[in-house]
Amino acid sequence: MNRELGCYLLAGASDDPRKIIDEVRAAEELNLGTAFLSERFDVKEAVTLSGAAGAASERIRIATAATNHNTRHPMVTAAYATTMHRLTRGRFMLGLGRGGAHAFAAWNLPPVTTAQLEDFAGLVRRLWRGETVRDHDGPAGRYTRLRLDPRFNETIPLGLVAFGPQTLALGGRVFDEVVLHTYFTDETVARSVRIVKEAAERAGRDPASVRVWSCYATIGDHIPEPRRLRATAGRLATYLQMYGDLLVSTNRWDPVVLTRFRADPVVAGIRGAIDAVATDDQLAHIAELLPGEWLSAAAQGSAHQCAAGVRAQLSAGADAVIMHGATPTELAPVVAAYRADAAG
């Protein structure tokens, strides 16, 4: 098993959640270490999907990357993670993230803060140890009494999807694993890993004990061109729709390009996530708006070129790589090339 390799199940937009069963089995056949699930509030609700993936697999780890702690009560999330932990015989990781502040505001939910994430991590770990939490009043909320089962003594990994320096440092200080964002440049990956590891060391933890995942779009030439376009330009454009300022500033890209992108009438006229609803013609137009430098923060080309790109992420400092944007079946040639290159 390649513990340092992972993939997403139902990557991007999906209208058929049942595909997760075939995808997790294909990922397991590839001997990937971890299958990740992202959450969209349509037909990609994380609790249901992770249960299906856990039941349909035997060896591969199942991880959320990410769900949001503020969309469920702490008791629900803690019980969900414990159920998954036992269902999979210890193959589950609960991965959290900040989510979208605009969506939360529309749903009358508070935005997720660093302090809330740290407080919440402490709460669920106490519940997993069988503790009774009384009169808690902290950033994650006020609770009179929380308890799952006093017999519990569960060790369940906690992951954090991190973007900015404060969240990265929190990951190093408190969490077991950190997942970086897609379309990070090599320099951004190296800088992000450094922030995580240094924060772990300051907190008295072994930096090597906090595993940092590069989330690396891996879209080989063997994938049909319309699908490649949606998984590369379409996916990057969707990120720019949602939190373009943060991605551009983190990568130290030119913000003028983002301004032009947003002002483009095709972009402005699309209602919904670009990777989900844009036509092929719209995607071709949008691809012309994105600099090659921005799109190059991904593995593209032949299977061996993609495999070399994955290895380069490890050389940049990441401990492991999520090959993002492609199905496990689409990743099979890349994984074969990765192993062949290692053997040769």
Secondary structure, 3 states (H helix, E strand, C coil): CEEEEEEECCCCCCCCCCHHHHHHHHHHHCCEEEEEECCECCCECHHHHHHHHHHCCCCCEEEECCECHHHCCHHHHHHHHHHHHHHCCCCEEEEECCCCHHHHHHCCCCCCCHHHHHHHHHHHHHHHCCCCEEEEEECCEEEEEECCCCCCCCCCCEEEECCCHHHHHHHHHHCCEEECCCCCCHHHHHHHHHHHHHHHHHCCCCHHHCEEEEEEEEEECCCCHHHHHHHHHHHHHHHHHHHHHHHHHHHCCCHHHHHHHHHCHHHHHCCCCHHHHCCHHHHHHHHHHCCHHHHCCCEEECHHHHHHHHHHHHHCCCCEEEEECCCHHHHHHHHHHHHHHHHC
